[in-house]
Amino acid sequence: MGFMEPEIFEGIYVSLEDPDTGGTTFLPEEDWDAREYASQLMERFQRDMERAQNHPEHRIRSARGEFEIHHGFLARLSAPGYLDCTDWIPCDSEEDARAELREAYGPDEEVTPAERDAMERAFATPEEGEAT
């Protein structure tokens, strides 16, 4: 992931619980459309109702999706000029965000020394970057 750069967001974000997978997605507020989310939940419920009518043994999943609103930091890696990016990770601070990214996506044994140095510089806090 040497071509990807850290992206750190500070502000209001939403955590969405997916009733199908049990997973949680984190999105900056400006990337979340509440109307679209409600529409998707309604479509899911309607599909389940149709399945239940055609197949009485079909169990209806909960169409209710949980979400919470937070204020804080999110971090991910993003490829400048491309749509490629990792999932957002919630963090307590900018320093925590850089540490989380380093731990999750930091250099491994398969990168060259030059790629390793570039990644370490990308994950460094501004103070660490000035010292190198």
C-alpha positions in Angstrom: 0.0 0.0 0.0 2.9 2.3 -0.6 1.0 4.4 -3.1 -1.7 5.2 -0.5 -1.6 8.2 1.8 -3.1 8.7 5.3 -6.3 10.7 5.4 -7.5 12.0 8.8 -10.9 13.5 9.3 -11.9 15.5 12.3 -15.6 16.4 12.8 -19.0 14.9 13.0 -19.3 11.3 11.7 -21.9 8.5 11.7 -21.6 4.9 12.7 -24.0 2.6 10.9 -24.8 -0.9 12.1 -25.7 -3.3 9.3 -28.4 -5.7 10.4 -27.4 -8.2 7.7 -23.7 -8.5 8.4 -23.6 -7.2 12.0 -20.7 -5.0 10.9 -20.2 -1.3 11.5 -19.4 1.3 8.9 -18.1 4.8 9.8 -18.6 7.8 7.5 -18.0 11.5 7.8 -21.3 13.3 8.1 -21.0 14.9 4.6 -20.6 11.4 3.0 -23.8 10.0 4.6 -27.3 10.6 3.0 -30.0 9.9 5.6 -32.7 9.9 3.0 -30.9 7.3 0.9 -30.2 5.2 4.0 -33.9 5.2 4.9 -34.8 4.4 1.4 -32.5 1.4 1.4 -34.0 0.1 4.7 -37.5 0.4 3.2 -36.5 -1.5 0.1 -35.0 -4.2 2.2 -38.2 -4.5 4.2 -40.4 -4.6 1.1 -38.2 -7.4 -0.4 -38.5 -9.4 2.8 -42.3 -8.9 2.9 -42.5 -10.2 -0.7 -40.3 -13.2 0.1 -42.5 -14.0 3.2 -45.7 -13.9 1.0 -44.2 -16.3 -1.6 -42.4 -18.5 1.0 -44.2 -18.7 4.3 -41.1 -20.3 6.0 -39.0 -17.1 5.2 -38.1 -15.2 8.3 -38.2 -11.4 8.0 -35.0 -9.7 8.9 -35.0 -6.6 10.9 -35.3 -3.6 8.5 -34.2 -1.3 11.3 -30.6 -0.1 10.9 -28.9 1.4 13.9 -26.9 4.5 13.6 -25.2 6.9 16.0 -23.7 10.3 15.5 -20.3 11.1 16.9 -17.7 13.9 17.0 -14.1 12.9 16.7 -11.5 11.5 14.3 -11.6 9.0 11.5 -8.6 7.7 9.6 -8.1 5.8 6.4 -5.6 5.3 3.6 -6.5 6.8 0.3 -4.9 6.7 -3.2 -4.7 10.3 -4.5 -6.4 10.7 -7.8 -8.2 7.3 -7.5 -11.3 6.0 -5.8 -9.2 3.4 -3.9 -9.3 3.7 -0.1 -9.5 1.6 3.0 -12.5 1.7 5.5 -12.6 4.6 8.0 -11.3 3.7 11.5 -12.6 5.7 14.5 -9.9 7.3 16.7 -9.6 9.5 19.8 -7.0 11.9 18.4 -4.9 12.7 15.4 -1.9 11.0 17.0 -4.1 7.9 17.7 -5.3 8.0 14.1 -1.7 7.8 12.8 -0.9 5.1 15.2 -4.0 3.0 14.2 -3.1 3.4 10.5 0.5 2.4 11.1 -0.6 -0.7 13.1 -3.2 -1.7 10.5 -1.5 -0.9 7.3 2.2 -0.2 8.1 5.1 -1.6 6.2 5.5 -5.4 6.1 8.3 -7.6 5.0 7.3 -7.5 1.3 8.1 -3.8 0.7 11.4 -2.4 -0.4 13.5 -0.3 2.0 12.6 2.9 0.0 8.8 2.0 0.2 9.2 1.3 4.0 10.8 4.8 4.5 8.1 6.5 2.5 5.3 4.8 4.5 7.0 5.6 7.8 7.2 9.3 6.7 3.5 9.2 5.7 2.4 7.8 9.1 4.6 10.2 11.1 3.1 13.0 13.1 4.0 16.5 11.9 6.6 16.7 14.7 8.1 13.4 13.8 8.2 14.3 10.1 10.2 17.5 10.9 12.8 15.6 12.8 13.7 13.3 10.0 
